[in-house]
Amino acid sequence: MTPPSLSARPRRLRQSSRIRRLVRETTLELYDLIYPVFVMEGEGERQPISTLPGCWRYTLDNLLIELEAAAQLGILGIALFPVIPADQKDPAGRECLIPVSSAS
């Protein structure tokens, strides 16, 4: 005899498509990807990152072109990483704690 708790199929995990995506088998889709993008000041530039082969730093004008290409591929999530000048860096990373309105 099967216990009632094992024969019941609770439907609460299938109420919405978002919940169904959370509880289904693990898959990797384009909407799961987050594109790391490295941003620098300037105009019309693109610099290779020596420690990350195949990755580039983009100025804002080139960044928009790069993000449009990523969106056309179906990658909609991005993470921005700005370049911090060497004189503003310290071992504790204090520059990232300065509010944008008071940053120089």
Secondary structure, DSSP 8 states (H G I E B T S, - for coil): ---HHHH----GGGSSHHHHHHHS-----GGG-EEEEEE-SSSS-EEE-TTSTT-EEE-HHHHHHHHHHHHHHT--EEEEEE---GGG--TT-GGGGS-GGG--
